[in-house]
Amino acid sequence: MRKVVLYIAMSLDGYIADVDGGVAWLDGDGSDTDSFSKFIKTIDTVILGYRTYHQIVTELSPDDWVYHGKKSYVITHRDIESTDEIIFTN
């Protein structure tokens, strides 16, 4: 059995994004700006929802897939063709 690790940022009131879907508040307090890059090196698979996927490919990193080299699963009801690295499933 594989180990599953949840890595998520959430505000105290239970939200991941602001009311407009933005994540600019994720800058944090600056105490450890390298924690995510250290963490991401330890995993081989990423699971995300369509909204997060869409925000990555249209706003945050439209030119490069940020999880290159990792198997990625996008949970969605949309009919999108999978690639070698990104599997769209519902």
PyRosetta script that sets phi, psi and omega in degrees:
from pyrosetta import init, pose_from_sequence

init()
pose = pose_from_sequence("MRKVVLYIAMSLDGYIADVDGGVAWLDGDGSDTDSFSKFIKTIDTVILGYRTYHQIVTELSPDDWVYHGKKSYVITHRDIESTDEIIFTN")
pose.set_psi(1, 140.0)
pose.set_omega(1, 179.7)
pose.set_phi(2, -86.5)
pose.set_psi(2, 151.6)
pose.set_omega(2, 177.6)
pose.set_phi(3, -81.8)
pose.set_psi(3, 134.9)
pose.set_omega(3, 177.5)
pose.set_phi(4, -112.3)
pose.set_psi(4, 130.0)
pose.set_omega(4, -180.0)
pose.set_phi(5, -125.4)
pose.set_psi(5, 128.2)
pose.set_omega(5, 176.5)
pose.set_phi(6, -96.0)
pose.set_psi(6, 123.8)
pose.set_omega(6, 177.0)
pose.set_phi(7, -123.7)
pose.set_psi(7, 109.3)
pose.set_omega(7, -174.5)
pose.set_phi(8, -147.3)
pose.set_psi(8, 148.1)
pose.set_omega(8, 173.6)
pose.set_phi(9, -108.4)
pose.set_psi(9, 136.5)
pose.set_omega(9, -178.5)
pose.set_phi(10, -147.2)
pose.set_psi(10, 140.0)
pose.set_omega(10, 177.2)
pose.set_phi(11, -73.2)
pose.set_psi(11, 165.1)
pose.set_omega(11, -179.3)
pose.set_phi(12, -61.6)
pose.set_psi(12, -25.1)
pose.set_omega(12, 178.9)
pose.set_phi(13, -90.7)
pose.set_psi(13, 11.0)
pose.set_omega(13, 171.3)
pose.set_phi(14, 91.7)
pose.set_psi(14, 13.4)
pose.set_omega(14, -178.7)
pose.set_phi(15, -104.8)
pose.set_psi(15, 149.2)
pose.set_omega(15, 176.2)
pose.set_phi(16, -98.0)
pose.set_psi(16, -36.1)
pose.set_omega(16, 179.6)
pose.set_phi(17, -120.7)
pose.set_psi(17, 163.5)
pose.set_omega(17, 175.7)
pose.set_phi(18, -78.3)
pose.set_psi(18, -178.0)
pose.set_omega(18, -174.6)
pose.set_phi(19, -62.5)
pose.set_psi(19, -22.4)
pose.set_omega(19, 178.2)
pose.set_phi(20, -96.1)
pose.set_psi(20, 6.7)
pose.set_omega(20, -179.1)
pose.set_phi(21, 84.4)
pose.set_psi(21, 6.1)
pose.set_omega(21, -178.3)
pose.set_phi(22, -80.6)
pose.set_psi(22, 156.5)
pose.set_omega(22, 179.6)
pose.set_phi(23, -125.7)
pose.set_psi(23, 21.5)
pose.set_omega(23, -178.3)
pose.set_phi(24, -60.4)
pose.set_psi(24, -26.9)
pose.set_omega(24, -179.5)
pose.set_phi(25, -67.6)
pose.set_psi(25, -10.2)
pose.set_omega(25, -178.1)
pose.set_phi(26, -73.5)
pose.set_psi(26, 3.4)
pose.set_omega(26, 177.3)
pose.set_phi(27, -58.2)
pose.set_psi(27, -26.6)
pose.set_omega(27, 177.5)
pose.set_phi(28, 73.3)
pose.set_psi(28, -162.2)
pose.set_omega(28, -176.8)
pose.set_phi(29, -97.4)
pose.set_psi(29, 0.9)
pose.set_omega(29, 177.3)
pose.set_phi(30, 80.3)
pose.set_psi(30, 6.4)
pose.set_omega(30, -176.1)
pose.set_phi(31, -73.0)
pose.set_psi(31, -30.3)
pose.set_omega(31, 178.7)
pose.set_phi(32, -148.2)
pose.set_psi(32, 84.4)
pose.set_omega(32, -174.5)
pose.set_phi(33, -75.2)
pose.set_psi(33, -8.7)
pose.set_omega(33, -176.1)
pose.set_phi(34, -107.3)
pose.set_psi(34, 7.4)
pose.set_omega(34, -174.3)
pose.set_phi(35, -64.5)
pose.set_psi(35, -39.6)
pose.set_omega(35, -178.9)
pose.set_phi(36, -68.3)
pose.set_psi(36, -42.8)
pose.set_omega(36, -179.5)
pose.set_phi(37, -64.7)
pose.set_psi(37, -33.1)
pose.set_omega(37, 175.2)
pose.set_phi(38, -68.4)
pose.set_psi(38, -44.1)
pose.set_omega(38, -179.4)
pose.set_phi(39, -62.7)
pose.set_psi(39, -46.6)
pose.set_omega(39, -173.5)
pose.set_phi(40, -62.6)
pose.set_psi(40, -25.9)
pose.set_omega(40, 177.7)
pose.set_phi(41, -69.5)
pose.set_psi(41, -17.1)
pose.set_omega(41, -176.5)
pose.set_phi(42, -93.1)
pose.set_psi(42, -1.4)
pose.set_omega(42, -175.9)
pose.set_phi(43, -119.3)
pose.set_psi(43, 162.9)
pose.set_omega(43, 178.5)
pose.set_phi(44, -122.9)
pose.set_psi(44, -8.6)
pose.set_omega(44, -176.2)
pose.set_phi(45, -138.8)
pose.set_psi(45, 140.5)
pose.set_omega(45, 179.1)
pose.set_phi(46, -125.4)
pose.set_psi(46, 136.0)
pose.set_omega(46, 175.9)
pose.set_phi(47, -120.6)
pose.set_psi(47, 126.1)
pose.set_omega(47, -179.6)
pose.set_phi(48, -145.1)
pose.set_psi(48, 161.0)
pose.set_omega(48, 177.1)
pose.set_phi(49, -85.2)
pose.set_psi(49, 167.5)
pose.set_omega(49, -176.4)
pose.set_phi(50, -62.0)
pose.set_psi(50, -41.6)
pose.set_omega(50, -177.8)
pose.set_phi(51, -61.0)
pose.set_psi(51, -41.3)
pose.set_omega(51, 177.1)
pose.set_phi(52, -65.8)
pose.set_psi(52, -45.8)
pose.set_omega(52, 177.0)
pose.set_phi(53, -55.7)
pose.set_psi(53, -50.1)
pose.set_omega(53, -177.2)
pose.set_phi(54, -61.5)
pose.set_psi(54, -40.6)
pose.set_omega(54, 179.0)
pose.set_phi(55, -65.2)
pose.set_psi(55, -38.2)
pose.set_omega(55, 178.2)
pose.set_phi(56, -63.0)
pose.set_psi(56, -50.5)
pose.set_omega(56, -172.5)
pose.set_phi(57, -79.5)
pose.set_psi(57, -15.4)
pose.set_omega(57, 179.7)
pose.set_phi(58, -107.7)
pose.set_psi(58, -26.8)
pose.set_omega(58, -175.3)
pose.set_phi(59, -121.7)
pose.set_psi(59, -53.3)
pose.set_omega(59, -169.7)
pose.set_phi(60, -78.4)
pose.set_psi(60, -38.4)
pose.set_omega(60, -178.3)
pose.set_phi(61, -153.4)
pose.set_psi(61, 66.9)
pose.set_omega(61, -174.9)
pose.set_phi(62, -67.5)
pose.set_psi(62, -22.2)
pose.set_omega(62, -176.1)
pose.set_phi(63, -93.5)
pose.set_psi(63, -23.9)
pose.set_omega(63, -177.4)
pose.set_phi(64, -135.8)
pose.set_psi(64, 134.2)
pose.set_omega(64, 175.2)
pose.set_phi(65, -72.4)
pose.set_psi(65, 117.5)
pose.set_omega(65, -173.4)
pose.set_phi(66, -65.9)
pose.set_psi(66, -20.0)
pose.set_omega(66, -180.0)
pose.set_phi(67, -106.4)
pose.set_psi(67, 32.1)
pose.set_omega(67, 179.2)
pose.set_phi(68, -55.5)
pose.set_psi(68, 133.9)
pose.set_omega(68, -179.8)
pose.set_phi(69, 89.9)
pose.set_psi(69, -3.9)
pose.set_omega(69, 179.0)
pose.set_phi(70, -117.7)
pose.set_psi(70, 140.8)
pose.set_omega(70, 174.8)
pose.set_phi(71, -69.3)
pose.set_psi(71, 129.3)
pose.set_omega(71, -177.6)
pose.set_phi(72, -121.4)
pose.set_psi(72, 133.2)
pose.set_omega(72, 175.9)
pose.set_phi(73, -114.2)
pose.set_psi(73, 126.4)
pose.set_omega(73, 176.6)
pose.set_phi(74, -111.0)
pose.set_psi(74, 118.5)
pose.set_omega(74, 179.6)
pose.set_phi(75, -85.2)
pose.set_psi(75, 118.2)
pose.set_omega(75, -177.1)
pose.set_phi(76, -157.9)
pose.set_psi(76, 156.3)
pose.set_omega(76, 173.1)
pose.set_phi(77, -92.9)
pose.set_psi(77, -5.7)
pose.set_omega(77, 179.6)
pose.set_phi(78, -74.0)
pose.set_psi(78, 149.0)
pose.set_omega(78, 179.6)
pose.set_phi(79, -92.2)
pose.set_psi(79, 91.3)
pose.set_omega(79, -178.2)
pose.set_phi(80, -120.4)
pose.set_psi(80, 134.8)
pose.set_omega(80, -179.1)
pose.set_phi(81, -72.2)
pose.set_psi(81, 131.6)
pose.set_omega(81, 179.1)
pose.set_phi(82, -73.8)
pose.set_psi(82, 159.9)
pose.set_omega(82, 175.3)
pose.set_phi(83, -120.6)
pose.set_psi(83, -175.1)
pose.set_omega(83, 178.1)
pose.set_phi(84, -62.7)
pose.set_psi(84, -35.1)
pose.set_omega(84, -176.7)
pose.set_phi(85, -99.2)
pose.set_psi(85, -27.4)
pose.set_omega(85, -174.6)
pose.set_phi(86, -118.5)
pose.set_psi(86, 120.5)
pose.set_omega(86, 179.0)
pose.set_phi(87, -108.9)
pose.set_psi(87, 121.2)
pose.set_omega(87, 177.7)
pose.set_phi(88, -95.7)
pose.set_psi(88, 125.1)
pose.set_omega(88, -176.7)
pose.set_phi(89, -144.8)
pose.set_psi(89, 163.5)
pose.set_omega(89, 176.6)
pose.set_phi(90, -124.4)
pose.dump_pdb("model.pdb")
